Amino acid sequence: MDEQIANYIRGKVVEIIIVGSAAYLIFILIGINYALALSVLVGSQSLFLT
């Protein structure tokens, strides 16, 4: 049971990093202000929405 929880948490952390990084790159490419703050919000939303 503990291993399943650890794998779930590890998977969510990887998902947040991937989604946040992709959002950051896209925001930088299109020139949005506060790209880092917005990408952190986008990454954290993947935790709550799935």
Contacts in CASP RR format, 6 or more apart in sequence:
PFRMAT RR
TARGET T0000
AUTHOR 0000-0000-0000
METHOD contacts of the structure
MODEL  1
MDEQIANYIRGKVVEIIIVGSAAYLIFILIGINYALALSVLVGSQSLFLT
12 46 0 8 1.000
12 47 0 8 1.000
15 46 0 8 1.000
15 50 0 8 1.000
16 43 0 8 1.000
16 44 0 8 1.000
16 46 0 8 1.000
16 47 0 8 1.000
19 42 0 8 1.000
19 43 0 8 1.000
19 46 0 8 1.000
20 39 0 8 1.000
20 40 0 8 1.000
20 42 0 8 1.000
20 43 0 8 1.000
20 46 0 8 1.000
21 39 0 8 1.000
23 38 0 8 1.000
23 39 0 8 1.000
23 42 0 8 1.000
23 43 0 8 1.000
24 35 0 8 1.000
24 36 0 8 1.000
24 39 0 8 1.000
27 35 0 8 1.000
27 38 0 8 1.000
27 39 0 8 1.000
28 35 0 8 1.000
32 38 0 8 1.000
END
